[in-house]
Amino acid sequence: MKFIHRYFLLLCLFIPGLVLAQKKKSNPAPPPAEIYFPSAQNWEHRSPESLGLKAAKIAEAVQYAIEQESPNPRSMEQSHYQSFGKEPFGEAVGPFKDRGAPTGLIIYKGYIVAEWGEPARVDMTHSVTKSMLSSTVGLAFDRGMINNVQDTVYPYMAPIWVMEPGKRFDRAESFGQPQLLDLFSTPHNRKITWDNLLRQTSAWQGTLWGKPDWADRPAADAKTWLNTERATPGTAYEYNDTRVNVLALATLNIWRRPLPQVLKDYIMDPIGASNTWRWFGYESSWVLMDGQVVQSVSGGGHWGGGLFINAYDMGRFGYLSLHKGKWKNQQLLSEEWFKMATTPTPVQVGYGFMNYFLNTEQKTLPNAPKNVFWHLGNGNNVIFVLPDQDLVIVARWLKSEGMDGLVKRVLEARE
């Protein structure tokens, strides 16, 4: 009897546990919520309240962005000649397009929770173009076309035939002159790495498309323009569009196809961008590539040209950045590339690869976390990316002074 009694007690202890285990087995933990990505045909809008945001704060942020419109002329051509056009050799060599009203989007968890202005309008985006350019370098890196960003660029280059209508090679005046362009022929330029070009620390020396490197944002003392000692590549940061255009031409040389086609095939089409964006170079930036005349595009609108795009497409690129190059189930750009792109440049910790601006020291955005970054172009055109908050903010024609205030107000909508 004692044996039966003990057996009964053991069953009483064991059976509830068995039942509980079976219940757990039949009711597994719910799978994590699927991340929303907009389709090419539709980008879902949600009210702020439906996603737990304060609608009043979102409305306040939108109104603030509108009120913080850049004071620069809406004529981009006029704006150029009031600024960069005053530089030596500052004449426009690419197209301009008059801009629209202040415009933007607030994207939370992939959904559009607010928009203002004319998001479907195609405008110049100026140096946000640089982030597209660096992405084409990233695509080449991911495919093994660039072995290591610390490699010097010189060994990757082939001779470049610049197309100049009317130019003849049989003139006596041309005898003994270089007939092909070599971007990295000098001892100084041979030291430049891909990383140097991407971080604007190359100190490349020369003239490209009629724009000398020293003529871009020249020093105040004109006596130093032609005899300034160049820094060793990698030791000094200098934002310089001539050198950006060197990177664009070097990248064209390894892809051997127009960079807008590369961007379209591997980035813009997969993320569902519209068919309205265009990427231009200059009237002088044509080369002969494998029997075809190809335009080498510019990295911005400094002398005209660059990327012309709408705010929705900018938002999609920002959302791709938020997910470190992944779109739905496809890794368009490697996480390794994004890690490098958002790693601070030692001599300029607020800058990664062009044109990833970093909040490392929280100087530009004191009210935002340190890991926030943004793609920035003149105007200002900005794509703010806030990874921890699952937020992307697109703002066009926003004062520099208004950048922190806009981000601050959007962040307050989550509190």
Secondary structure, DSSP 8 states (H G I E B T S, - for coil): -HHHHHHHHHHHHHHHHHHHHHHHHHS------------SS---B--TGGGT--HHHHHHHHHHHHHTB--S-S-HHHHHHTTGGGSTT----S------S-EEEEEETTEEEEEES-TT--EE-GGGHHHHHHHHHHHHHHTTSSS-TTSBSGGG---BEE--TT--S--GGGTTS--SB-TT-STTGGG-BHHHHHTT-----SEETTEEGGGSS--S-GGGTTT-----TTS-----HHHHHHHHHHHHHHH-S-HHHHHIIIIITTTT--S--EEEEEEEEEEEETTEEEEEE-SSSTTS-EEEE-HHHHHHHHHHHHTTTEETTEESS-HHHHHHHTS-BTTBTTB-STTEEE-TT-SS-TTS-TT-EEEEETTTEEEEEEGGGTEEEEEESB-GGGHHHHHHHHHHTT-
